[in-house]
Amino acid sequence: MTKKQEEVLFLIRKFLRDKGYPPTVRELASLTGRKSTSGVQKLLNALEKKGHIKKVPGRSRGIVPLGGAHAFWVPLVGWVAAGSPALSEGHIEGYHALDGSAMPEWAFLLRVRGDSMIGDHIQDGDLILVSQQARAEDGAIVVAMVDGETTVKRLCRSDDGIQLIPSHPAMKPLSIREESQLRIIGKVVAVLRFLEPADALSLVPLRDQESKRDALHHQREDKGRSRVQ
């Protein structure tokens, strides 16, 4: 599937989830920034030929996505910068479609760099699914920021302060005396590992900033790469 085809398929599914009915060809042309519908028709024909959609003859809203209709589009965050929200627009590199049946209300993906959490079966190159939240219970695996650096560790609180504990025998815990020195970005709720490298997986790009805002707003209503060490 080409990037343009992926974008159109993404917009069809998103429109269907937002509105409850599929878009017309003219609406798709507008959403993709095209003045003519002929280019969209060619993309739809290609998607139908590949089995991703079905076009119902005689109906203006007859574009039906096949398979994955209930997919939840989760943003892959390129990085998490100090002082800014993890899901701010400039950080999102693209979207992966995941099963939305048990998806947290606010969720994003980060790609792991390093093996500090190998004891918890989180390996270099894995994608971790993160529930964006500012607090987490003791013992949770969290994505946290300390002194401007993003890290994935297990959170441990005690009378002596806070520790971010790796699950690698050769690595030492990171001790934090003041709560204000720690910014919890989210809690790790799942690990995604692919037989082919995650870098080779296709991302659905968003054409413009308005589309990005719409996608994130849709996640809130629905429910219901960072390089981390």
C-alpha positions, 0 to 999 in steps of 0.5 A: 500500500502506498503512503497516499493510499494509507492516508485515504484509508485512514481518513475513511476510517476516521470519518466513519468513526467520527460521523457514523457514516462514510465520507463521499468522494468529494469530502475525501478530496477536500480532506486530502487537499485535492481540488479534483475528485479524479485522484481520489477515485484512482486511490479508492479503486486501488484500495478496492482492488487490494481488498481494503474497501468496498464501493457500493454502486449507486450510493454517494456514501458507499465507501465501506472499509473492510477489516480493521474497522474498529482499529484505534489509531495510536500516535507514535511519539518521536520524542518527549521534550521537557515542559511540553505535553507528550502528545503535542503536535510537533512530537507525533511522527505518525499513527499505528492501528491497534485493537481499540477494545481495551485501549486507554483513553489517552495512549501513545507509543514510544520506541525503546532504545537500550536494554535497561528493562530487559528483565521485564521483557522490554527489549531494544527496538520494542514499541511500548504502549503508554497510558498518558498520566501524571501519576502512577502507583508504586511498582508500575513501569513508567515513562518518566523525565528526570533532568530533561532525559526520558527514561523507562523504569519501575517506580519505587517510593519509600521514606528515603525518596523515589527510585527509578529501578531498571531490570538489568543486573548491571544497572543501578537504580536512579535515586530522586530526593524531591518529587519535583525533580520527577515528571511522570509522563505515563504508565507502560501498559503493553509491549509490542514486538514484531517479527520484522523490525518496527522501523519497517512498519508503515506509519499513517502520516497526517497531512496537516496540523488540523488533522492531527488535532482532530485525531487526538480529539477523536481519541478523547471522545472515543473513550472510551520515537521517543528514544528512551533508555 
